Amino acid sequence: MISIRQLRYFVEIVEARGYTRAAERLYIAQSALSRQVKELEADLDVVLLKREAKQFELTDAGQDFYERSRKILLDLDRAVAQARTIGKGELGALRLLHSSSVPLTAPLGPTLNAALKAFPGISLEISQAPSEYQAREIEEGSADLGLARLPILRANPSLESTLLYRERMVVAVPSGHRLAQRESVEIAELRDEFFVSVPHRDRGGLSYLVAERCIAHGFYPRVARATSRKNSLLSLVNAGFGVAVVPQSMASISLAAGVSFPAVKDADFYSEVALLRRRDAPAMVRQFVEAFAAGLREAGVAAPEPG
């Protein structure tokens, strides 16, 4: 019978990259640790660690078992924390993920705060994560909610997506750029520019949306020599590596004084922000989502029809 202790020991060995350091972290004898892993392998009838190798190495089965075991332990820790919270008469904690291109400025941040005040027993654990990663984490149960930039490429039938709002797009260019003093820019005018953000083949989100629009205008974004997944994107623009097409909200929070943001002329070019959650989410999650969405509507945030 495989035990939680064996899973914890095995995961610790992998993350410590060896028995000696893992034994020190767990405050147990290395021989006892080795015996637990051997018993685990015997129960599984598979080799997880290559002991003949000079360096620490997992088998293919060991790598897969590590990833699944780590998730099991994370879910167990969350379940324990949630049970203790509920046992104290509280409702619990929700994990919210948001893309770095979805800043929690007004109206999102204040509306989240107002929703929390309406549910005094709920707390939020907030982290940044790419849109595709959010969908996977929520699908697997490691997160409860996501604020993502569409599109999300991978189909997730277990998830529900609610469109919150659309944003106009702007072009981020260095202040000395030929387009910096313009009020608006055609996408086609960026044909010869280098882009500091380009799509990953397995990821959707903002860069994918921009690439689609460029293709519609007859070209694919030229890749700059330095690129970013948005956290330092505007810094690269400021440094002169290239340009970027971003939502208007990113311009409003920019700390890069040397960046200008002329609007994109395409009237039908929007970036959409959606709220992600599991279809079978607990009542606590559904009620919080309803309060949050209602707060956005009251704040005048809606998904306008293109045009």
N, C-alpha and C positions, 0 to 999 in steps of 0.2 A: 504494500500500500504506500503510494507516494504521499509524503507529508509536506505541509507548508514550510516546515523547517528545512527540508531538503531543497525546496525551490529557492528559499532565501539564501542558503549556503551556496548553491550553484550560481545564482545571479551575482552574489558578492565575489565569487572567484573570478567570474568573467570580467566584472567591472574593475576588480583590483589587478587584473592581468596576472594572476598566479595564486598559488596556495598560501605562500608565506605571508604576503601582505593581507590577504583575506582573513587568515587566521588571527592576525594582529588586530584587525578591525572588529572581528567577531568575538575576540577574547576567548578563543578556544584553542586547543592543541591542533597542530597541523595534521597529526595522525588521525584525530577524530574527524576532521574536515574531509580528509581523503577517504576515510571509511564511509562517510555519508554519501559522497559522490559515487563511490563504487556500488553501494546499495541502490542508489537511484538508477544507475545504468543497468544494474541487474533487473530491477523492476520493469524498466522500459525495454530491456533486451536490445539495447543499442549503445554504441560508444559515443560519448558526448565530447570528450577531450582526448587529444592525441598525446599520450604520455611519452612516446618515444622521441618526439620532436625536442630539439634543444631549446626552442622558444615556445612560449605559450601559444597553443593553437586549438581552435574549435573544429570539430567535424562539421559537415553540412547539416547533419541532424542536430548537432549541438547548437549551431547558430540559430536555427529555426526554433529550437526548444527554448533558448535564451530569450529571444524576442517575445515569444508567447508567455513565458513564465514571468518576465518583467511586467507585462501588461496585467497578468492575473494578480500579481502582488500590488501593483498600483491601484487596481480596482478594489482589492481587498482593503487596502489602507483607506481609500476614500469611503468605502462602505462602513468601516469601523468608525471613522471620524463623523460620518453622517449619523450613524446610530447614536453615538454619544451626544451629538448636538440635539437630536430629537429627544433623547432621554432627559435632557436638561430643560425641556419645554420650549426649545427653539425649533424653527422650521428647517433650517439647514443652509448650506452654502451652494451657490451655483458657480460653475466655471464658465466664463465668457471669453471667447477669443475674438480678436478683431484684426483685420489687415492693417498694415502700417499706412496704407493709403486711405483708411477710414479713421481719421483722428477723432478722438472723443471730445471734440470741442462742441460748442453750441450748434445745433440743439441736442445732439446725441448725449453728451455728458450730463447736462442739466436734467434731461428727461430720464436718464437712468437713475440719477439721484432722487428725483421725485418719485419714481416707481419704488425705489428702496424704502422711502419714507412711508409709502402705503403698505409695505410688507415688512414690518419691523423685525420679523423673525428670519428674514433672508439676508445673507451677505453674498457679495460677489468677489470672486477671484478672477482678476482680469489679466490676460496675457496677449501678446501680439503673435499672429501666425498667418502664413499665406492662406489664400482662400481654399485651395485644394486640400491643404493640410487640415484646415478647420473641418471640412466635410468628413475627412477620414477620422479625425479625433471624435467628432460627435457621433458618427456612425458606430464607432467602437466603444462608445460610452465613456471616453476619457474627458469629454467636455460636454456641456449642456447646451450652450448657445454660441452662435457665431455671427459676426457682422462682416460680410464678405463682399468683395467686388465681383460682379458677374462678368463673363460667364465662368461657370465651373464645368470643366470638361468631362469629368468622370460621372457617370450616372449613379445616383444614390437613391434607390427606391425606398429605403427606410427613412429618408430625410424629407422634411417639409421646408420649402423655401418661400418666404414672404417678401415681396418687393416693397422696400420702405420708401425710397425716393430715387430720383435721377438728378445728376449734376451736369452742368455745362462743363466743357473741356477748355483748357488753356494750354498755351505752348510756353514751356520754361526755356528761356534763352539767356545767355550771359548779357549783362547790361550794355556791353560794347558791340553786341551782335547787330547785323544789318536789319533784323526784324524787331529789335528791342523797343523802338519808339512807335511801332505800329499798334493800333487799337485792336486789329484782328488780322488773322493769317489764314490762308487757304492751306489745307493739308498738302495739296500738290506742291506748294512752295517749299516743302521740307524734303523734296526728293533727293537733293544732294547733301543733306545734313547727316551727321553721325548721331545716332540715338544711344543714350547711355542706359536705356532699359529696353531689352528685347525679350520676346517670349521664350519660355522653356517648352520643349515639345510635350511635356507631361503636365503643364500647368496652364490654367486659364487666367482669369483676373485682368488687371488693367493693361499689362503689356500685350497680352493676346488681343484684347479689344482694339488697341491702337494699331497693331500690325494688320488686323483685318481691315481697318479703315484705310490704311496706306495702300494695301493691295487693291482695294476698291478704286483708288486713284491711280493705279497702274504701276506701283513700285513697292518694294519690300524695304523696311527700315535698314539703313546701313549701320553696321555694328561699330560702335566706338571702341577705342582701345581699352577703355575702362568702363565697366558696366556695373549696375547695382540692382538689387531687388527692392528698391524704394527707400530703405532706411537712410542711405547716404546719397540718393539720386540727385537731389537739388545741389548738394555740395559738389558733385561731379560737374553739373552744369555750370556752377559758379567758377569752377576751376578751368573751364573752357574745353572739356573733353567732348562735349556735344550738347544736344538738345533733348527735351523730353516733352511728351504730351501727357498732362496730368489733370485730375479733377480740380475744380475751382477751390475746393476746401484745402487742398495741399498748398495753394498759393497763399491762402489766408493765414497759414501757420508757419510759413517759411521764415527761417532765420538767416537765410542767405541774402544779404543786402545787395549783392551783385547780380541778382537774377531778376529779369523782367518777365511779365506774364501776359502777353497779348492773347486775346480770345481766339478760339477756333471758329471760323466762319460757318462751317457746316451746321445748319440749324437743327438737323436731326441726329447730331452726334452727342449722345449722352453716355455717362458712366452710371451704371445702376448698382445700388447697394441693397443687399438682401439680408434678411435675418434667417439663420439656419437653426433647425432643431429636429430632433427625432419625432417621427409620427406618433410613436408610443411614449412620448415624454410624460413624466409624472404630472399630476394635477398642479403641483407647485410651480413647475416650469411653465405650463400653459397659462396659468393665471398671471404670472409675472409678465409673460410675453404680451398678453392682452392689455395689461396696464401700460406697458411700455409703448405699444403701438398706438393706444388711445392717446397717450401723452404727446406723441409725435404729431398726431392729427390735430390736437388742440394747439400745438405750436406752429401749425400751418405747414408742416412737412408732409408732402404727399408725392406720389409718383405721377407727374404730369404727363399728359399725352404728348408725344413728339410733335413738333411743329412750331 
